[in-house]
């Protein structure tokens, strides 16, 4: 079970990532959840996926490995990787 602080951090990350998604995909109506996948967002294709990763890495000053990126099944797993890199996990 997540502690209240951890939930807040994850929610904050989700909102920040959502802002990046909206900017890169040029769609202000995108609403992300932990379960969101590329299949759920029409504009999220392989090229935009790379753009999203680069934008997230720049924004948060982190780097993902190819293995990490390929292992993600949804936005929640991306946030879990970010938590580890940011020292929140």
Wavefront OBJ file of the C-alpha trace (Angstrom):
o trace
v 0.000 0.000 0.000
v 1.262 3.469 -0.883
v 1.787 6.044 1.794
v 0.046 9.393 1.321
v 3.341 11.131 0.384
v 4.112 8.501 -2.260
v 0.642 8.856 -3.757
v 1.086 12.615 -3.927
v 4.451 12.270 -5.652
v 3.022 9.840 -8.194
v 0.033 12.112 -8.821
v 2.362 15.083 -9.287
v 4.503 13.113 -11.737
v 1.406 12.000 -13.617
v 0.235 15.612 -13.979
v 3.658 16.753 -15.165
v 3.862 13.888 -17.665
v 0.332 14.648 -18.827
v 1.423 18.209 -19.591
v 4.338 16.881 -21.660
v 2.020 14.481 -23.516
v -0.410 17.306 -24.286
v 2.402 19.489 -25.607
v 4.185 16.840 -27.706
v 0.983 15.277 -29.048
v -0.699 18.685 -29.484
v -3.868 17.534 -27.742
v -5.045 19.407 -24.642
v -7.783 16.852 -23.942
v -5.402 13.985 -23.083
v -6.127 12.595 -19.610
v -3.538 10.074 -18.430
v -3.953 7.389 -15.788
v -1.529 4.735 -14.568
v -3.221 2.283 -16.932
v -3.001 4.470 -20.076
v -1.220 2.812 -23.020
v -0.286 3.977 -26.519
v -3.407 2.212 -27.782
v -5.530 4.596 -25.692
v -4.127 7.792 -27.248
v -4.653 8.206 -30.987
v -1.654 10.507 -31.519
v 0.787 8.281 -29.592
v 2.745 6.432 -32.288
v 6.349 5.195 -32.443
v 7.784 8.576 -33.467
v 5.878 10.505 -30.812
v 6.917 7.847 -28.268
v 10.557 8.801 -28.850
v 9.686 12.502 -28.614
v 7.849 11.881 -25.335
v 10.778 9.965 -23.827
v 13.273 12.672 -24.831
v 11.033 15.437 -23.442
v 10.550 13.570 -20.147
v 14.294 12.903 -19.844
v 15.056 16.599 -20.426
v 12.333 17.863 -18.088
v 13.375 15.611 -15.202
v 17.115 15.405 -16.029
v 17.089 11.611 -16.107
v 17.976 8.941 -18.688
v 16.157 5.708 -19.401
v 17.775 2.582 -20.777
v 16.318 0.880 -23.830
v 15.488 -2.097 -21.627
v 13.464 0.098 -19.248
v 11.558 1.750 -22.078
v 10.747 -1.572 -23.737
v 9.528 -3.049 -20.444
v 6.813 -0.439 -19.860
v 3.291 -1.661 -20.486
v 1.596 1.601 -19.441
v 2.137 5.102 -18.048
v 2.160 3.764 -14.479
v 5.218 1.631 -15.200
v 6.929 4.668 -16.741
v 6.219 6.611 -13.541
v 7.595 3.727 -11.456
v 10.875 3.951 -13.422
v 10.919 7.706 -12.944
v 10.348 7.299 -9.199
v 13.422 5.089 -8.942
v 15.582 7.479 -10.964
v 14.370 10.499 -9.000
v 15.024 8.745 -5.690
v 11.356 8.631 -4.682
v 11.007 4.852 -4.599
l 1 2 3 4 5 6 7 8 9 10 11 12 13 14 15 16 17 18 19 20 21 22 23 24 25 26 27 28 29 30 31 32 33 34 35 36 37 38 39 40 41 42 43 44 45 46 47 48 49 50 51 52 53 54 55 56 57 58 59 60 61 62 63 64 65 66 67 68 69 70 71 72 73 74 75 76 77 78 79 80 81 82 83 84 85 86 87 88 89
